[in-house]
Amino acid sequence: MPNWEKLNHAYGTAENIPALLEAISVFPDESSYDEEPWFSLWSCLYHQGDIYSASFAAVPEIVKRLAGDPQKASISFFALPASIEVARFKQGLAVPEELVAEYFHSLAELGRIAAAIIGAEKSNAISRAALAAFAISVKEHGYAEVILEVSGEEVPEALEWFFDR
């Protein structure tokens, strides 16, 4: 378990993160963007596209909880780790040495879970988030970013813009 007191997030030390992570163990409702504990996790760990040392420590913890019962997963189980990894890659950030092995191992595990969910999931939003998570697991950060940023309704417009350039 990481030493959360020595890690930082958007608002200071990450001492509050373990309780938030414990709260996702019961697969809470995420029918709205402001549902807790996900709202606070996103706000602390991926604040306006910025990520922190606690972000890297939280990813393996999120994946461990997801692995407990992937069929109960909500969008953020896939989207938050994928967003953190896309930001890390785009910003050229290094994962702290003591977190490297577990962080990248968890991304590979996230990809395996996502691959199993993609075809079986009935929710398009969760399938898209799982697809983004799979993309980062195979180092396709650009595809993951597009999946995360372009909603299903916007795809035709994005494709039209791309091909009409």
N, C-alpha and C positions, 0 to 999 in steps of 0.2 A: 504494500500500500504506500502510495506517495506520502511524503512529508508535506501536507497541504499548507502548514504554517510558513514554509519556506518558498511556496509558489505564489504567483500573483495572477490576478485577473483584472478586468476593467476597473474595478472599484477598490483594489488593494489586495490584501492577503487573501488566500483562497480557503480560509478556515471554514467557510460556510458550504463549500462544494460537497464534502462527504454527505451531509444531510440531504442535499438536493439529489445527489446520485442515489442515495438510499430510497428516496421517494419515487424514483422512476422504476424501482424494482417491482412495484405492484402494477406497472403498465397503466398509469393514470390516463384519464380522458384528455384528449388533445383536439377537441372539436373547434377550438378557437386559438388564435396565436397567443393570446394572453393567459392561457391556462398554466397554472403552476404544476410542477416545478420547472417545466420546460421554458417558460418565459424567462425565469431567472437564470437558468443555465445558458440560454442563448445570449442574454444580456451580459452576463459575466464573461463567457468564454469566447464569444464571437460578436464583439461589440462594434457595430458599423463596419464590419470587415476586418477589424483588428483582432489578433489572437495573442495569447499569452502563454507563459510556462504552464499554468494550470490547464489550459486548453489541451496541451499535449498529454498531460497526466489524466485528464478526464476521458479521452477517447477510449483507452483500453477498459476503463470502468464501465462506460456506456455499452461497449461491445460485450463485455461479460454478462451484463444484465440482459441484453438482447438475446444472447445465446441461451438463456434460461427458458425462453418460450417465444421464439421468433414470430409465431402466428399471432401473438397479442401485440406486436409492435405497432407503434404509431409512427408518423412521418419522421419525427425528430431523431428517432433511434438510428435512422440512416442519414438524414439530411444534415444533422449537426456535425457528426464526424467527417462527412464528405466535404462540408463547407470549410471546416477547420483545415483539412488537408489541401483543398484547393487554395486557400489563403496562404498556407505555408509555402506551397510550391510557387505561386505567383510572386510572393514577396521575397523568395529566396532565403527563408528563415531556416536556421538549423534547429533541430530538436535537441533539447538539453541531453548531454551525454548519458546521464543516468536514466533517461526515459526512452532512448532510441530503440532498443531491442523490443520492448513491450509495445511501444507505439506502432512500429511497422508490422510487427506480428499481428496486432489487433486489426490493422487495416486489411491484411490478407484474410483474416477470419471474417471480418465484415463482408468482404467480397464473396466468400463461400456462402454465408448466410443470405446475402442479397440475391445470389444466383438461384438459390432454392425458393426464395419468396417471389421473385419477379413473375414467374409463370402462374403461380398459385394464388396470388393476391387479387382480391376483387376490387380494391380501391385503386383507381388510376394514380392518385396522388402518392400513395405509398409505393406503388410500382415504380413511379418516376424517381422517387427518393432512393429506392433500392437500386435502380439502374445507375444513378449517379454514384452511389456507394460502390457498386461493382466497377464502374469506370475508374474510380481512383485506385481501386485494388489492383488494377492492371496498368496503372500509371498513365491513364488517359485523362489527365487533368482538364484539358480543354473541353472534351466531351462532357465531363462531369459538370464543369461550370455552365455550359450551355443548358444542360438538363436542369440544373438548379435554378438558373436565372430566367429561362424562357418558359412561360406557362404553356400548357397544351393548347389553349385558345390562341396563343401568339405565334405558334409554329408556322402556320401558313403565311402570316405577314413577314416573319423573319426569313423564311425561305424565298419569298418574293423579293424582299430587299436584297438578299444575298445574290440571287440569280439575275437581278436587273441592274446590278452595278456596272 
